[in-house]
Amino acid sequence: MTMMPIRDVSLFVKTYGSGYPILLMHGGPGADHISMLPFRRCADPFTIVLYDHRCNGRSVGPPVSSMTWENLTADADALRQSLGFDQWAVLGHSFGGMVALEYALRYPQNLSHLLLVDTCGDIRWAQENAPRVLAQRGFSSETAELARRFFNGEITPDEMMPALMKFGKAYYHRLTLLQTLGVFASGLRTKTRPEAQIYGFGHLLKGWSVMDRLGEISAPTLVMAGRYDFQFPPEHQEQLAAGIPNSWLKIVEQAGHNAPQERPAEATDAVRRFMATTGY
């Protein structure tokens, strides 16, 4: 692991394995790379590159207002150059998938494969639909309203963790005891940045959509998500796959929004098969 000076920031970066490079973009905003660790299973024959976005996790530098699509994607491409890769595959989970979509549209010449995991092409699914889904699943109206404020950047910094505790179980379908302990341990290691979460949902993602540009993506694309993802359900995954010309759709059964944590073997096997079949 290392802190790498990239443009005007210092990015926290980890690499595993050797072989064709896959960059992992973590979710959030306001989280870090810890949730992406299940994909270490793909190390060899791949080089797995994990990092924390600017203003997220352990990366440091300019204020949260610098968290723009231009900067987030330019950081990733400058990291590619610093690591000496001509091209790479990019895998993004949740918010990281949105950054990955923007990267695919801004740097198509440097992208060989796009892998979208539990993500969206239109933020309305989280900001408008997710609170309704929580209510339908038996969460109280107060919790559903808290989720609405959470996904619209309308909470205060000290509300972030209590909010996640109230509806955090919705991120998963059905965890075993061992998985529950693993999620708890991961949570203890995760460095959260509430200011990035609030700015991200309240400013960067406000009104965001790339649905009308999906047809511009030329790289082979894997669209994968859990069957019970309350933020980005299968019907939206079908829309994503239908809009991207050369795409594969994989719905992971018995999984929610964090499919790689609930079904790590199935998720990583899907990545391996996709990369092998499409060539790299």
N, C-alpha and C positions, 0 to 999 in steps of 0.2 A: 504494500500500500504506500501511497505517496501523495503529497500535495504538489500539483503541477501548475505552474504559472501559464494560464491560457488567456490571451487577450488581456482584459482588465480585471480578471478574477484569478483566484487560486482554487482549482478544483480538486476535490478529494477523489482519487482514482485507485482502483484495484484491478489487477489482471490475473487470470487463471488460465492454465493450459497453454497449448501451442497449436497453431494451425490457422485456418481461415478465421478472420476476426468477426465477432458479433458484439456490437455495442448494446448494452442494456440501459434503457431509460426508465427510471423508477417513477412510481406514482406520487400522488399528493394533490396539489402542491403542499409544501411544508413538511415533507417526509425525507427519506433518504434511501440508499441502495439496499438496505438490509432485507426488504421484502423480495428482492430479486435473487437472493442467495440460492434458492432452489435450482436456478439455472446453472449453477456450478457443475451440475451433473453433465452438462454439455461440453465441459472442458476436455479437450482432446476428443475428436480431431479439430476442435475449434479453440481460438483464443477468445476468452470471455472477458470483456472490458466493462467494469461497473464504475459508475461515478455518481456524484451528487450534483444535481443542477445548481447553477448559481443561485444564491440566496436560500438554498435548501441544505439540510443535513450539515455536513462538516465543511462544505465549501464556503470560502470567505471572499469578501471584496466589497463592491459598491452596494448602495442601498437597494431595498426591495423594489423600488420603482424602476430599476434597471432590468427587471424580469419581464422582458418583452419577447415576442416570437422571434424577432430578428436576432436578439442576443442569445437566446436559448439555442437556436439552431446554429448560429455562427460559432458559439462555444463548442458545440459537438463537432463541427467540421474542423475547427482549429485543433481539437484534440486528435482527430483522425490524422491530420498532418503531422502533429508532434510525435505521434506513435509510429509514423512511417508507413501508413497503409494507403494504397492507391484508392481502394474501394473497401466497403464493408457492408455487412448486413446490420440492420438496426431493428431491435426488438423493444417495443414500448408497452408498459403496463399502465392502464388507467390514464392519469394525467400524462405519464410518459408516452403513452400511445398517441396522445394529441400532439405532443412535441415531435414524435416520430412522423406523424402525418405532415406536419409543417416542414420537417426536414426533407421528406420525400418530394414535396412540391418546390422547395427552394434549392435543393442540391441533388437533383436527380442523377447527375453524371457521376456522383460519388457513392451512390447507393446501389448495391447489387440485389438485395432482398429486403422486404419490409415485413415485419411480424408484429401484428397488433393483438394485444392480449387484454381482454376485459376493458375495452376502451370505447370511444365514440367519435363520431364525426360532427356531432351537434350537441352542445352542452345542455340544451334544454332537457335531455333525458335525465340528467342528474338534478338540474335546478328545478324542474317542474314535475317530472314524472316520478322520481325516486321518493319524494315525501308521500305521494299518493300510494305507492307500492308498500311503503312501511305501514301506513294506516290499514291497508288491505290485509297485511300479514299480522295484524293484531297489536301493533304498537299504539300507544296512546296518542291522542290528538296533540298533546303537548310535545311529545317526542317527535312526531311528524313535523310539527312547526319548527322545532329546534333544528331538525335536519334541513328544512327549507332554508332557514337562516344560515346554517353551516355551508350549504352548497351555493349560496349566493354571497358569501363573504360578509355577512351581516352580524357575525358574532364578535365578541371581544376576545383578546388573547387568552384570558383565564377561563374561557368557556370551551376551548378546543378539546382538551382531554375529557372533561365531564361529558361533553356531547358525544364523543366517540365511545365512552363507556355506556351511554344510554342506548345507542343503536348500533354499537360495534358488532354485536353478534349477527346482524343482518348481512355482514360482509362474507359470512360463511354459511354453507348449507348444513352440514352436520359434521362437527369435528370429533375425532376420537379423543380420549383422555390424553394420549401421547401428543397428538397434534395440538390440543389446547395448551399443554405445557410448552410446546415449541413456540406457539404464537405468543404466549406470555413472555417467554425468554427473548423472543425477537423484539417485542415491544420495549423491554428494558434496555435493549441495545440501540434502539432507534433514536436518533437525534431529531426531534421535531422543531419546526420553526413556525409558530403560530402566525407571525407577521406575513410569512410567505403564503400560508393557506388563505388568510383573509384577503391579501392583495390579489392573489391568483384568481380566486373565485369572484371577487368583487370588481376587479378591473380587467385583468388579462383575459379572462374567460367570458366576460359579460357579452352576451350576444354572439359568441364564437360559433362558427360552423364552416366546414369545408365540404359539405355534401355536394355542392354544385361544382366542385373541382376534382372529385375522385377519379373521373375519367382521364385526368392528366397523369395519373400515376402509372408508370411503365414497368416498374420492378415487380417481379413475382411477389405476391403478398399472401401471407397466412393471416386469417381472421379467426381468432380463437377466444372463447369465453365460456364461463360456467353457465349451466342451464338456469341456475337460480340467482344470477347476478341482478340485484335489485336496482342498480344504477343503469346498467346497459344490457337489457334483456335480449334474448335470442332474436326477437323481431328486428331489433336495431342491427344486430350482427348480420342478419340477412340483407339488410339495406346496404351496409358497408360492403359486403362481399359482392353484391349485385352491381354496385357503383364502380368498383375497381376492376379493370379489364382482366387481369391475369391473377385471379385470387382463388384461394382455397378456404373453405369454411369448416371449422372444427368446433362443435359444441361439446364441452366436457360435462358429462353427466355427474350428478352428485357433487356439484361444486357451485360456489357462489361467485362473488366478485374477485376473490383471491384464488382462482383456480390453481396456479402454480404451487401454492402452499397446501391446499387441500388434496390435490391429485398431482403431486410432483412428477411421478413416473410417467403418467399419461401426458402431462403437459410437455415434459422434456422429450419424450418419445415423438410427439407430434412435431416438435421443432427439428429433431434429427431427420425424420422422414421427409419433411418439407424441404429442408436444405439439400438432402441427398437426391431427391427426385427432381428438383428444379436446377440442380447443378451449382457448383461454386468453385 
